[in-house]
Every structure is written in C-alpha cells, then in structure tokens.
Amino acid sequence: MGLDGSGQYRVSKDGDKFTLSAGGVVVAVATPKEEVFQLKRPGALASENYLVPVDGSANPSVAILNRALDSIVQLTFEGSKSTSISATVETGLVSLRLMLRRDGEIGVHLINGDGAVVLFASQDQDSNDIGLDLLLMKPNPELLPMGYFGIIVALMQYALK
C-alpha cells in the first residue's frame, strides 16, 4: 500500500457486515443498524461515517455522511446487475465528480473528472466469499479510506444485488 493510500485492498461481505482489508489486515468495518451502515475502524467505539439510503429518487441513491451528519459523498445508481451499472459520485468536501462504470460480468472502475481511472474492482471468481478485490490507483485524500469503502459497500449492497 502506498503512502498516498494507493494499493491493493479487499472488500468482503460476511452476512450483512462488510470489511475492508489491506495485506490481510482489517482497515475498516461496515455494520448495518436498521437501514444505516456504520463505517468505522476496527476496535473504534464511534463510527467515522454512515452510509444512508436516500429516498425520493427513481434510481437507488445513497449518501455517505460524516460524524456531524454532513454529506461527503452522494451516489445515484442507474442500470441493473443484468445490464450495465453506472453511478454518479459527487463529493461535498472537494470539487470532485467520479463515474462508476461496470466492466463485464465481475468488474467496475471509478473515473475522476479528468478521465483518469481512480479504482478498479473485480470479483475473485476462485473465492468462496462475496467480495471485491480493489486496486486504488489515484486516490483523493479526502475520500481515504472510508469514502472509497462506502462507495464499494453501496455498490455491493444496493446495485449488485
């Protein structure tokens, strides 16, 4: 893993809980409490972020909130697992627009406003668990690690069902 947060990660799902790991070490955990996912570091008492479904849209939408309940990321998914999934990802902290696109049957990539690929994610077909292997290439420091973790959890929970 690079000093800037780039590197290889894995997001796994066990029951209704998600974990983000790097080099076999758990970096973050997402656990549901009713319809809200609490995102926190392992062993932490308080959540750092919350993943919340947003009502009022024809397409599935979610927001990632910080501890003060300010929105730091909003995602709106379009398409379906059987067709093509795309999501517009907007952040509140920085002027960053990201686009999430489906790559074939088992992959996605996240592109920033300059057209550069920020993240590749693919499902390990040889693994028994439900999860995605991630390659974070050009991360934005404002979204490390919880913003990217929340984006992938949202994708797995709401769009890839």
NUNUKE-562356 format. One line per 5 residues: number of its first residue (from 1); for each residue x, y, z of C-alpha. Coordinates in steps of 0.05 Angstrom, whole numbers, padded with zeros to 5 digits. Layout:
<pts>
NUM = X:Y:Z | ...
</pts>
This chain:
<pts>
1 = 00000:00000:00000 | 00028:00068:-00019 | 00036:00127:00028 | -00020:00162:-00010 | -00069:00105:00002
6 = -00059:00073:-00066 | -00051:-00002:-00069 | -00089:-00067:-00064 | -00149:-00076:-00019 | -00205:-00127:-00010
11 = -00277:-00114:00009 | -00311:-00177:00036 | -00382:-00190:00058 | -00398:-00237:00115 | -00473:-00240:00128
16 = -00494:-00167:00130 | -00425:-00140:00151 | -00371:-00114:00104 | -00296:-00109:00117 | -00241:-00071:00082
21 = -00172:-00102:00087 | -00103:-00087:00061 | -00050:-00141:00062 | -00095:-00185:00105 | -00103:-00130:00158
26 = -00173:-00103:00170 | -00175:-00028:00157 | -00249:-00013:00165 | -00315:-00047:00180 | -00386:-00031:00157
31 = -00442:-00058:00201 | -00516:-00045:00190 | -00562:-00016:00242 | -00632:-00016:00213 | -00623:00017:00144
36 = -00558:00054:00160 | -00488:00025:00154 | -00438:00048:00206 | -00368:00054:00178 | -00311:00052:00228
41 = -00241:00028:00241 | -00234:-00039:00277 | -00239:-00031:00352 | -00265:00040:00348 | -00325:00057:00392
46 = -00353:00112:00348 | -00369:00109:00274 | -00329:00154:00228 | -00381:00154:00173 | -00452:00130:00158
51 = -00479:00101:00093 | -00552:00122:00087 | -00604:00107:00033 | -00635:00169:00003 | -00710:00168:-00013
56 = -00743:00207:-00068 | -00706:00183:-00129 | -00729:00133:-00182 | -00659:00104:-00180 | -00624:00077:-00118
61 = -00587:00134:-00083 | -00544:00133:-00021 | -00504:00185:00017 | -00441:00177:00059 | -00446:00223:00120
66 = -00390:00245:00167 | -00396:00246:00243 | -00431:00314:00240 | -00481:00282:00191 | -00458:00326:00134
71 = -00459:00291:00066 | -00389:00278:00040 | -00409:00232:-00018 | -00473:00222:-00056 | -00484:00165:-00105
76 = -00541:00153:-00153 | -00542:00086:-00188 | -00571:00073:-00257 | -00580:00007:-00293 | -00582:-00062:-00262
81 = -00537:-00121:-00249 | -00563:-00155:-00312 | -00549:-00095:-00357 | -00499:-00041:-00342 | -00490:-00004:-00276
86 = -00466:00067:-00274 | -00465:00115:-00216 | -00452:00188:-00209 | -00409:00201:-00147 | -00408:00272:-00121
91 = -00368:00296:-00061 | -00384:00354:-00016 | -00313:00367:00010 | -00278:00375:-00056 | -00300:00392:-00127
96 = -00294:00320:-00150 | -00341:00283:-00195 | -00330:00209:-00205 | -00364:00160:-00251 | -00372:00087:-00233
101 = -00379:00040:-00293 | -00389:-00035:-00299 | -00334:-00076:-00332 | -00364:-00140:-00359 | -00394:-00190:-00310
106 = -00348:-00181:-00250 | -00315:-00114:-00250 | -00324:-00039:-00242 | -00280:00022:-00250 | -00284:00091:-00220
111 = -00263:00150:-00263 | -00249:00221:-00239 | -00270:00285:-00274 | -00204:00287:-00313 | -00219:00218:-00343
116 = -00166:00182:-00302 | -00182:00114:-00272 | -00181:00120:-00196 | -00201:00050:-00177 | -00211:-00019:-00208
121 = -00253:-00071:-00172 | -00264:-00143:-00192 | -00295:-00204:-00161 | -00249:-00262:-00145 | -00283:-00320:-00180
126 = -00240:-00371:-00144 | -00261:-00347:-00075 | -00318:-00374:-00034 | -00335:-00308:-00002 | -00374:-00250:-00031
131 = -00325:-00194:-00043 | -00286:-00150:-00089 | -00211:-00141:-00099 | -00193:-00067:-00106 | -00135:-00032:-00138
136 = -00135:00041:-00116 | -00092:00079:-00165 | -00103:00154:-00158 | -00140:00164:-00093 | -00166:00231:-00069
141 = -00141:00242:00003 | -00209:00269:00023 | -00241:00201:00009 | -00189:00156:00043 | -00205:00104:00066
146 = -00278:00110:00087 | -00304:00146:00025 | -00279:00093:-00022 | -00301:00038:00025 | -00370:00068:00029
151 = -00374:00073:-00047 | -00358:-00001:-00055 | -00405:-00022:00002 | -00460:00018:-00031 | -00445:-00015:-00097
156 = -00447:-00085:-00067 | -00508:-00072:-00023 | -00553:-00032:-00070 | -00531:-00041:-00142 | -00501:-00111:-00149
161 = -00558:-00148:-00114
</pts>
